[in-house]
Amino acid sequence: MRQLKIMVLTACDKNNRVAVKLFVNSFFLLCPFFLLGQSMGKDSLLQEVTLKSAVDYAIVHQPQIQQSIIDQQILETTIRSKLADWYPQINFNYNLQHNFIVQTAIIGGNAIKLGVNNTSAGQFTVSQAIFNKDVLLASRTKTDARLQARQLTSNNKIELAADVSKAFYDVLSTEQQIKVSTTNIQRIEQSLRDAFNQYKAGIADKIDYKRATITLNNSKAAKRSNEELLKAKLENLKTLMGYPLSASLNIVYDSLQMEKEIALDTSQEANYTARIEYQLLETQRRLLQYNVQYNKWSYLPTISANGAYNLSYQNNNFAKIYSNNFPNSFAALTLGFPIFQGGKRKAALQAAQLELERNNLDIINLKNSVNSAYTQAMAVYKSNLENFQALKQNLVLAKEVYDVLQLQYKSGIKAYLEVITSETDLRTAEINYYASLYQLLASKIDVQKALGQIVY
């Protein structure tokens, strides 16, 4: 850092040295804080996990998405590597050789040595591709290859967003069941105390509080079961998010807001062109068309220009080997024309055409399957919507029945069995209501995915 400060001060005139010095000192003083802030921002965990923050976190941290981004970078370097062949290729070769026995030839009846004891050569070569089908293919397909890589990443993000959303709703459903069980246990415990006090007072027999005990034990067992399921579902959500397994998730949500988000326009029609799968197949089709053209180019010659400048040092005395140079140079135009390859080019061309034909059938199949998937997703959504509305009404009715029966039991009008039954109905209604809400939201995601409305 000190050397950098000296270089900056030296480069400035004397009138600006004080200002530059203050700037450099301030920069190096504040730089650690900037870096620390960036590091904390990147590595910090979520304080509150909403559906949006869970999906956003997963898009950034999920290993599969990171792999897709790395694949894009790999493709970019591959493209640069292929396109580099369009540039002039310059090389240098060096050789140092000692001949233990110099080659001899008979010329005019005389034995004449061809060469000297020591030789050294340096060769500068340059070549330029004029027509090469491999380089031409790379140049023609680079745009679509990059687009395909981006679309693959987008497709992975869409799949991940849908999976994280469903896992998030699954966690909420289990959490709500635990909360319902907790409230239910509190009600049963109060009922148990009331039933026991009535038994002690001689107003009721012991059957009532024993029934309350059975119901209480069942509710506690259901709660413990859901608590164990919740641990597994949280771990699944962490895995999908790419969240540290040792960290905890503080799930926050607004049930009323979620209930407002269940609405969906059911008059929409499926549009396969909006699906990322169709866009991927279209990009693949263009790449396959280039591949067909590439195989047709195999019947054309390759053309390149090349040249060389050779340094040739020869001397019988090794110490003076570089005293005599006999250089030579040349320039050439090379044309390579494959005449017969055993039918290899024809077979490769036919394979490329068949792959293109297969891709066309994939597009037709996708068009058919998109409509089927959308119809099925919409049917499930409508079914869940009807179920949700019915269960919401059931919850209101079950609460009213329980409250009335509880008062009637305390007044000695109703039997305790009816209270237990109404309490069970209320717990079931609450659990079913929340389960149906999250099932409805999950089915809405399937509809949006079928419509191609989830975009990344």
Residue pairs with C-beta under 8 A, 6 or more apart in sequence:
1 28
4 24
5 21
5 24
5 25
5 28
8 20
8 24
9 17
9 20
9 21
9 24
12 20
45 243
45 244
45 247
46 53
46 54
46 57
46 243
46 249
46 250
47 250
48 250
48 252
49 57
49 249
49 250
49 251
49 252
50 252
50 253
51 165
51 168
51 253
54 164
54 168
54 237
54 241
55 160
55 161
55 164
55 165
57 241
57 242
57 243
58 65
58 160
58 161
58 164
58 240
58 241
58 242
59 65
59 157
59 160
59 161
59 456
60 242
61 241
61 242
61 243
62 160
62 240
62 241
62 242
63 242
64 156
64 160
65 153
65 156
65 157
65 160
65 242
66 242
68 149
68 152
68 153
68 156
68 157
69 153
71 149
71 152
71 153
72 146
72 149
72 150
72 153
75 145
75 146
75 149
76 146
79 138
79 142
79 145
79 146
82 134
82 135
82 138
83 135
83 138
83 139
83 142
85 129
85 132
85 134
85 135
85 138
86 129
86 135
86 139
88 126
88 127
88 128
89 126
89 127
89 128
89 129
90 124
90 125
90 126
91 124
91 125
91 126
92 122
92 123
92 124
92 125
93 121
93 122
93 123
93 125
94 120
94 121
94 122
94 123
95 119
95 120
95 121
95 122
95 123
96 119
96 120
97 118
97 119
97 120
97 121
98 117
98 118
98 318
99 115
99 116
99 117
99 118
99 119
102 113
102 114
102 115
102 116
102 117
103 113
103 114
103 115
104 111
104 112
104 113
104 114
105 111
105 112
105 114
106 112
115 314
116 314
116 315
116 316
117 315
117 316
117 318
118 314
118 315
118 316
118 317
118 318
118 321
119 312
119 313
119 314
119 321
120 311
120 312
120 313
120 321
120 322
121 310
121 311
121 312
121 313
122 310
122 311
123 308
123 309
123 310
123 311
124 308
124 309
124 310
125 306
125 307
125 308
126 306
126 307
126 308
127 304
127 305
127 306
127 307
128 304
128 305
128 306
129 135
129 302
129 303
129 304
130 303
130 304
130 305
131 300
131 301
131 302
131 303
132 302
132 303
132 304
133 294
133 297
133 298
133 300
133 302
136 294
136 297
137 290
137 291
137 294
137 297
140 290
140 293
141 287
141 290
144 283
144 286
144 287
144 290
145 287
147 283
148 280
148 283
148 284
148 287
151 276
151 279
151 280
151 283
152 280
154 276
154 455
154 456
155 276
155 277
155 280
157 456
158 276
158 449
158 454
158 455
158 456
160 240
161 454
161 456
162 445
162 446
162 449
162 454
163 240
164 237
164 240
164 241
165 441
165 442
165 445
166 442
166 445
167 233
167 236
167 237
167 240
168 237
168 251
169 438
169 439
169 441
169 442
170 233
170 236
170 237
170 438
170 442
171 230
171 233
171 234
171 237
171 251
172 251
172 253
172 434
172 438
173 434
173 435
173 438
173 439
174 226
174 229
174 230
174 233
175 230
175 251
176 430
176 431
176 434
176 435
176 438
177 222
177 226
177 431
177 434
177 435
178 223
178 226
178 227
178 230
180 427
180 430
180 431
180 434
181 219
181 220
181 222
181 223
181 226
181 427
182 223
183 430
184 219
184 423
184 426
184 427
184 430
185 216
185 219
185 220
185 223
187 423
188 212
188 215
188 216
188 219
188 423
189 216
191 212
191 406
191 416
191 419
191 420
191 423
192 209
192 212
192 213
192 216
194 410
195 204
195 208
195 209
195 211
195 212
195 416
196 209
198 204
198 208
199 205
199 206
199 208
199 209
203 412
204 416
207 416
208 416
208 417
211 416
211 417
211 420
212 416
212 420
215 420
215 423
215 424
219 427
234 249
235 245
237 243
237 249
238 244
238 245
238 247
238 249
239 245
243 249
255 434
255 437
258 437
258 441
259 437
261 441
261 444
262 385
262 388
262 437
262 440
262 441
262 444
264 381
264 444
264 447
264 448
266 378
266 381
266 382
268 451
270 370
270 371
270 373
270 374
270 375
270 450
270 451
271 451
271 452
272 278
272 366
272 367
272 370
272 371
273 279
273 452
274 451
274 452
274 453
275 366
275 370
275 452
276 452
277 366
277 370
278 363
278 366
278 367
278 370
281 359
281 362
281 363
281 366
282 363
284 359
285 356
285 359
285 360
285 363
288 352
288 355
288 356
288 359
289 356
291 352
291 355
291 356
292 349
292 352
292 353
292 356
294 352
295 345
295 348
295 349
295 352
296 349
298 338
298 345
298 348
298 349
299 345
301 335
301 336
301 337
301 338
302 334
302 335
302 336
303 333
303 334
303 335
303 336
304 333
304 334
305 331
305 332
305 333
305 334
306 331
306 332
306 333
306 334
307 329
307 330
307 331
307 332
308 329
308 330
309 327
309 328
309 329
310 327
310 328
310 329
311 325
311 327
312 325
312 326
312 327
312 328
313 321
313 322
313 323
313 324
313 325
313 326
314 321
314 324
314 326
315 321
315 322
315 323
315 324
338 345
370 450
373 450
374 447
374 450
374 451
377 443
377 446
377 447
377 449
377 450
378 447
378 450
380 443
380 446
381 440
381 443
381 444
381 446
381 447
384 436
384 439
384 440
384 443
385 440
387 436
387 439
387 440
388 433
388 436
388 437
388 439
388 440
391 429
391 432
391 433
391 436
392 433
392 436
394 429
394 432
394 433
395 429
395 430
395 432
395 433
397 429
398 422
398 425
398 426
398 428
398 429
398 430
399 426
399 429
401 422
401 425
401 426
402 419
402 422
402 423
402 425
402 426
405 414
405 418
405 419
405 422
406 419
406 422
408 414
409 415
409 416
409 418
409 419
445 454
448 454
